[in-house]
């Protein structure tokens, strides 16, 4: 059934106005975009010979859920019940009108994302893409289909037939004389859909991004590529490269605008086919784009308008003036790996990003993108790594990173496997890479292109080579280097000028080179079950992955379980723990740094405290070792479904203890320590600030009850943008009874900059003081919860009813004796009734 509401025609008018805003009123319409998403036309899918309404953009799993044909795969053990979905063919259909076909000379149908193997039929005719393909085979690129002969003015029937991906992969695998470690590599489809050690196996299909028809006449701007030619405080030069497709010879005027101010123009004679038009724009005293914590993020709007005798085309993009260099310079240790931003060596603080949903449909999760990336900025981060086993992110991700000052380490979508090297596969990858580079290259947030995640690491260290003959090993090694060291490197150099890194990590964590050159993934603490104390000696030049698991908040567990599931050994809880040794490794760390609780609720809570402590220690050690180490990106920021994982924010958006710890340890200036011997500590002040920080370091030794055993005050000048050894602290006999150490850094006016404590025996259980108490004060917009105690109290956790959503200024904190601490809770919505708080501590 066709649905063309009045809003549909209104949207067309909006598009026309935008594309013709710089023309005279009497000029005719020369461009039109007709959206074919569910907001404008009706889509349906077929199941058991019956048609059901569909959402586009969308995927088959979400459509089946909406009609209650399957249960929520995230709930309980339902993941196992929906595996049949990936084995079937699925057909999506819609009808639409376009109006008078005589108005336009050219038309094409554009899908910005089809997942993955699909045939596109219009009015019963199987369409060929611009490349001549009758079946799509890559979800990571747009697909365009010319419509010059098939389209009707009304009652057009569009049908998309999706075929299951696994048979294609199995067929391709059989063509090789050897077996690759994973068959999913034969599809250019999000690898994580087939399951990971934090994610479910939910192989989906659908029109996951926008779909529309473009109509135009003699010419059309296809691309704007901005290249920064020069930049200093007085002047910036930006070259605007405009690609125009034309169907005939024609003289045109080309105008260039910056923030709606005309910056110049030129006349150009178009020729049939693609035309490259370039213009350099000079900007006086440009405002710079800075990473978060270093300055503002000025974004300039760049617009190009091409006007002919009767046609007009325009395109708009954004730009931020900044420089980013990946400096890899030989030194006495090995080779540096540091980012120089706007001429300043910048320590990168951040996290790894996985897709935020198992079904990452464009436009469906915008609020979640905002929440996660704003939490990253509030957490004092300046870089996000888009991991290579997921997706090239939706546009809103990069727009938000531009706005928030979050630099992006962008992997190409290859991870943890060996890939084929045949011509057809490489051609497919080339189309994908060129599309994504062109799509993303104008974003100032993009700092680095990286070829893959852990492919070289796996080839070197995971035993794959043992499965192949010497001849096969040579072929596979060539395929790997040809793809990641040559093909993708050459494509980045051709289409963008940002740095390219072939593989992350450069060396696996078993190689000594991983600590002296390149970036490092240190998984000895998790996979190797090493204690957190090894972080210092295992610090590489740039720590792009490391992590430790915890369980999501209990209020999250409640959402995907029923009461009888709430046991670590239940089938449901095991299914939401995808790592085979996850519980075992967490318990081992609990024995070292806390205790193993008896109940699931306490296990969840203690797992988060242990994770927060461990990763906080890693961040401290990485930062104090600058400039040897110039970046730390923990694994991972987020989840794609409710699960025990390495994330600091769970699937439902609840901040774990880790996220509060990260925000504290990523502050611009911190006090950090390294234990040299049993009673010997080196204490550092680490600052990202670009000016020296003067103040006082106070070292104090205490009993749990708050008795002071020792106090030392040392004047310190922390050098700008460096790690400064402030004190070589040797404990004396007078502190033999000390139970914890407090390190405090105050500025010259006595204002607290940072405070850190070291508990000597983290497994010791101390009865909670009867004087531990808190008071709640309600204000117009928030609640103030003030805690006091006369004894050190670990792991204070505040919570409310799950129905009350909001944010805490801090949580999961250690409360120090005789030092009141006030926490601000801000509800997301105005509450009709007074909010009630519950408090848990490690020692109660």
Order of alpha helices (4+ residues) and beta strands (2+ residues): alpha-beta-beta-beta-alpha-beta-beta-beta-beta-beta-beta-beta-alpha-beta-beta-beta-beta-beta-beta-beta-beta-beta-beta-beta-beta-beta-beta-alpha-beta-alpha-beta-alpha-beta-alpha-alpha-alpha-beta-beta-beta-alpha-alpha-alpha-alpha-beta-alpha-beta-beta-beta-beta-beta-beta-beta-beta-beta-beta-beta-beta-beta-beta
